[in-house]
Amino acid sequence: MVQIGRTNRLQIVRWTPQGPYLGADHGDILLPEKYAPEDADVGDWVEVFIYLDSEERLIATTQTPLAEVDQFAALRVIKAMEIGAFLDWGLDKDLLVPLREQGKALEEGDIAVVRICLEEGRNRLYATNKLNQFLSFEEVPYRRGQQVQLLISNHTGLGAYAVVDQTYSGFIYRSSEEQELPEIGARVPGYIVKVRDDGKIDLTLKPMGITGLLEARKKILAALEAGGGRLNLTDDSDPETIKARLAISKKQFKRALGILKKEDMIFLEESGIAVNPNPQPRSKRRDDEHDDGEHPHRRTPGNQRKAFSANRGRPVGKGPRRRDERDERGGERHRRDGEGYRRDGERHRRDGEAHRRDGERHRRDGERHRRDGEGHRRDGEGHRRDGEAHRRDGERHRRDGEAHRRDGERHRRDGEARRHDSGARGRGRYEGGTTGRDTDSRPRGRYDQNREYSRHRDEQDSERGRRSDEKQQPRGNKSRDHRKGTAKKKTPTAAAPIFKKAVDDNHPFARFANAPGGQSSPKKKKTARPKPKPKKD
């Protein structure tokens, strides 16, 4: 199965002008002609790196990237844009660090330690400098003094962070090093100082234990060889001078000098150290120094007496008493250690109980905060509903006010029309010399026209009713002399008055009141109204 972002071994299945195609499970993959080996042919197997091109198609290349998927690497930023930074990772197509994946902003020319990742679903390669999410802090398998491979990822005031063996996180303290810390992106060997309870690792760049002493011994011998067999450094030399010339601490320098002195490799002088031109083997020197028969490792009466006095009066040996004393001291030591472990366990138990109580208290606080937040959410929802209701009420009140305003405007116009009509009728009454309401010749409003028309129709209806009653009366009102031609003339009664025109001809409803059939009363001859005499001054 082809793995994107990794090196795969595939077979050439066919050759085209664009280049050979490599057989894969889900389709052939193009190897561009410029990347194809010169001596390759159909059927050959080639090592290629698989990635996606700009059109998100699988493509192969024989170029070797600086890192593959799930690996850490130090890459140089060649371009910084709004969408992110592009890194040079050994291929023609640059590697993108999206803006959301930048824990620290990258600029052109920076060296960034990143991890190569494969986007799920789209199979696109990208890089990120947010490293902690990919580092492990559990089950660290290292021991003190073990050598590991480091990748320096970041510098701080206290020291430098490093990726340990592409898996774990470590820190190098600046104060514990005799040399300057490596630059970001440097790959250097390091040594384990301590593995902490949280899974983080304390590191150092100098070897520890016998390995460190052997390294210091090599450095001293190299300095002696470079100086012609002499080195102007002693046990009393300044630590900074020793660090500047040999890159080791004064403690390592003194311990390495002790090893060289025991090996008879050097002479110690007041002004420095010098190489011994004729060193002797250690075993031969020991035999020569103790030719008197009292070898320190041989059991003689003299040596036994010296050992007895040096051991505070207790004889040395391998007898039962010695073993019993040793076992007793060992048991006492184990008892004290066990008592210390018990106290430590009791303290840890108390600490755990305190942490448990703190966690319970934090849980209760979180539950209370959750309830408070839920209450605040409900209150906010109620306030929102109340505000919506107030908004609807305000809108309704606004509409009501608008309707009331329109009603008031209409009432104002009606009142203004009535006031105008009343004033006009009053002027017509006094200026025209008549008290009749129908003689006003001014333009009437709709309100006055409706009222006048209604009054006129009522008068017509009453007149028609009266005439109908007269027609239905019997003819017994004639005298007996009617037949003889001496009938009495009928005189008009008060119930049948004689009317003039119902209204004036200038009235708006004159066409209804003065129409033929609209007035049945006898007409009188019009008489001219006398003109008023002018007043004398």
Secondary structure, DSSP 4 states (H G I P E B T S, - for coil): ---TTSEEEEEEEEEETTEEEE--TTS-EE--GGGS-TT--TT-EEEEEEEE-TTS-EEEE-PPPS--TT-EEEEEEEEE-SSEEEEE-SSSSPEEEEGGG-SS---TT-EEEEEEEE-TTT--EEEES--GGGSB-SS----TT-EEEEEEEEE-SSEEEEEETTTEEEEEEGGG-SSPPPPTT-EEEEEEEEE-TTS-EEEESS--THHHHHHHHHHHHHHHHHTTSEE---TTS-HHHHHHHHSS-HHHHHHHHHHHHHTT-EEE-SS-EEE-SS---HHHHHHHHTTTS--TTS--HHHHHHHHHHTTTPPPSSSHHHHHHHHHHHHHHHHHHHHHHHHHHHHHHHHHHHHHHHHHHHHHHHHHHHHHHHHHHHHHHHHHHHHHHHHHHHHHHHHHHHHHHHHHHHHHHHHHHHHHHHHHHHHHHHHHT---GGG--SPPPHHHHHHHHHHHHHHHHHHHHHHHHHHTS-STTS-GGGTTT-PPPPPPPTTSPPP--SS-TTSTTHHHHSSTTS--SPP----PPPPPPPPP-
